[in-house]
Amino acid sequence: MQPVFSRIAVALSVPLLSALILLTVNAWAQEGAQPGSLCEMADSDDVQMLELEPSLFHAEYADMTAGFVSRRLVYIMQDTEGVVRGRLKLSMSVAAAEGELHRELVKEYEYPFVGSSRVVVESLSLSPVECSLTLYDLRSGPIPDGTQPAETWLANYYYDLVAVTVESKDVGTFYSFRHPMKAYDLEELYLLFSQLAVERFPRLSVLFVTAPFRYRNYAVLIRRLGRESIYAADAEKHICERLRLEFSDSTQEFYVETLPPHRVVKFTAGQITYTLIEDNTAYEE
């Protein structure tokens, strides 16, 4: 299996982005999109920087030392024709590192490869600490004991720099680049929308997102589209807040329950739709 990314790229210089929307649009344009793809001119006066404050946490996630609910969820993965292609097992929990408590999100995939990702973020600021991705030369699980991964990716965040190490069976690679000061890791978006009250987000807002394994920074437009009733794969009806995320090269959507336990019922990424089918969380009565 050839490495997905095999070049060494060191110290990408990006401009220091301020909260001004004008600079946000300029940064968006630098990613290859036209400013008009960020928002329509009629909307431009309504766009705000999304401030992720601790006051936005749902009650079950606010206190990391007591009452924090660890989640274990399973999603089916469907293509654009609705054919089930795989499963995603997902867990959110508390992680301890260097005497501090962090928030952790782990994803285990079974399509189109077997692999997993893990992202760790600071408890209050939600700034990313590290993110990892592990891939195996397998098409289905479970992973046999002793199986070595085909590739491992590790991103460590330092102030305004992210350093990435890639290791495969044949070669090791390192690169780093700078990111905006208030940026969040691409892999933590699910965690953000699960643990924060998304219904309190502005109608239109901008969030800076770093994708370390894509070697990219994004200024992402988030549209809060309002409430919708949808069915999950468990055939239950859910009232959800719908979010649309517009990147310079793609679009994602999240449907988040407006009532406890505030789960992400469905979300999209690329050509794949993830729909909740099992909730294995041990909820307190």
N, C-alpha and C positions, 0 to 999 in steps of 0.2 A: 504494500500500500504506500503510495507516494505521499509525502507530506502535503497537507492542504496549502500551507504557506511556507515557502522555502527560502525566501530572501531575508537578509538582515537589513533592518531599517532602523536607524538610530536618530533620536532627538528630532522628531518632526516639529517644526516651529509653527504654532498657530497663534493668531492674534489674541490678546487678552480681551475677552468679550465682556462687555458691561451689560447692565440690565436694560439699557435703552433698546427699544424695539427696532429702531433704525439699524443699529449694529447687529441685532439678531437677524434681520432680513439680509444684511450684507453677508453674514457668516453662512446663512442658508445658501445664498447664491454661490459662495465659494465651494460648496459641496456639489455643485453641478446642476442645481435646480434654479429655475427662474423665481424671482421674488414673488410673482403672482401665485406660485404653487404653495407659498406659505399661508397666505390668506387673501381673500378678495379685498379690493380697495375699500369697499363699504364696511368691511369688518376690521380694518386696520386700527381704528380708534378704540376698539373693544379688547384688543389683545393685551394680556397681562403676563408678567413673569409669574410662573407658578411657585409660590413660596410653600415649601413643605415644613410646616411648623409642628412641634409636638402636640399642640392642641387639636390637630387633625386626627390623631390616633383614636381608633375605636377603643372602648373601655377595656376589652379583653386583651389588647396589645399594649396599652399605655405603660403598665408597670412590668418591667422585665424580671423583677424579683418575686412577684406574687400575682397569681391569677392569669399569667400568660398562657394562652391556649396554643399548644403545638398541634399543627394540622397535618393530616395524612389523607391525601386525595388522589383519585385515579381518573384519568381522562382518556377517552378514545380519540384517535387521530384519524380524520377523514380528509380525503382529497376533494377537489372541486366538484366531483361527480357524486360525492356522498359515500364513496367506498371506504370502509374501515381499513386503514393501513397499519395501524399499530396502537400502542398504548404509552401513556406517560404517567409515571408514578411521581408524586410530588409531596414534599414535606417542608414545613416551616417550623423552626424551633429556635431555642436560645443556644448560642455557642459561647463558650468562655475562652478567652485568649489574653494572655499576659495580665491576668487579674481583672479583666474587664468583660462585661457581658455584651455580646453582639447579637444581631438578628441574622439568621441563616436560612437560606433557601436551597434545597437540593432537588434536582430533577433527574429521573432515570428514564431513558428513552428505549423503546424497542421498535424503531423504524426511522429512517431506512437503514439504520445501523444500531448497534447496541452501544450505549454510552451514557454518560452522566455529566451533569454540570453542578457546580456548587458556588454560591456567592455569599460572602459575609459582609455585612454593613454595620456601621456604627449605630448604636442603639437609639440616639436622639436625632443626630444630624442626618442619618441615613446615608452618609457618604460611604462609598464602597471602600472596603479594606483589601479584599482579594477576590478573585474569581478564577475558577479552574474548569477545565473541560477534559474528559477522558473518553477516548474512542477505542473500540475493539473491532477486530476482523471477524465479526459475527453478525448474523442476520436475525437471530432470535436468542433470548435468554433461556435459562439462567447462565451466568458466566461460570465455566468450570474453574475449580480451585487451581491456582497456579498460573492461570492465563495472563499473559503479559499484554498490556494495552498496545495498540498500534500507534497511538499518538497521545500525548498529554500536553495540555496547554495550561500555563499558570500566569495570571496577571496580578501584579502587586501595585497598589496605589501609594504614591508618595507625594503629598502636597499637590502640586499641579502636574505631576509626571506619572505615567503608568508604564511599568516595565514588564515585558512579556517574554516568557521562556517557552520554547516549543521543543519537545523531544519525541523522536520516533525511533523505530528499530534501527534506522540507518544514520540519522543525523540529528544534531542539536542546533537550535537557532535562537537568537536573542534579538529583540528590538525594543525600542522605547519611543514614546512620543508624549507631547504635552496635551493637557485637556483643560477646559474651562474650570475655574475654581469651584463653582457650584454645578458639578456634573454628576450624573448617576449612571451606574453600569447598566447596559442593555439587559442583562440577565436578571436584574433586580426589579424590573418594572412590575412583574406579577406580584412581588412582595409589597411594593408600594401601594398598588391598587387594592390589595386584599386587606391591608392593615390600616389604611387611611380612609377617611370619610370622603369618598370621591364626589358625593352629591354636593359638597361644599366647594368644589373646584370652580373657578371662573368658567363662564361659557366658552371662552377662547383663552388659551394660555400657551406659554412656551416653556419647554423644559430642555435643558442641555443633557444629552445622553452620550456616553462614551461606549463604543463597541471595540474593546481591545483586540479581539481576535479577527476583526475586520480592518483594523488599523484606521478607524474612523471616529470623528466627533460629529454629532448631529445637533442641530437646533430643531426640536420636534414640536410641531403644532399639535396641541391636544384640544379636540372639540368635545365638549360635553353635550351629548345629543338628547339627553332627557331619559325618562323612564319608559321601559318596554316590558311586556310580558313574554317570556320565552319558555320553552320546554327543554330540560336537560335530557341526557340519554337515560336517566332513571325515570322518565315519563312524568316527572313532577313539574308543576308550573312555578316559575320564579319571577318576581318583580325585580327588575334590574335597572341600574343606571348604565347607559351605554356611552362608552368613550371611543373616539376614533383618534388614532395617533398617525400623523402624517410626517413621514421621514422624507428626505430628499430623493430616496430611491425605492420606497415601499410604503405600505399602509398596514397598520394593525388595528384590531378592534378588541375591546374588553367589555364583557357584560358582568357587572358586579351587583350582587344582591343588595337591596336597599335596607333589608331587615337582617337581624342576626340569623346565622353566624357570618354574614357578609362575605360569602364565598364568591370567587370568580367562577361563574357558571359556564361561561364559554369565552374563548378568545381565539384570535386568528394570528398566524405568523406565516407569511409567504403564501404558499398554495395549500396549507394545512389548517384545518379547523379543529380545535381541541374542545371537547364537550364533556362536562362532568358526568361520570357514571357511577362512581363509588366515593363515599365519604367514610373513611376508617378512623376518624378522629374520636377520641374518648371524651365526649362532652359530659360535663357535670350536670346532674339532674337539678 
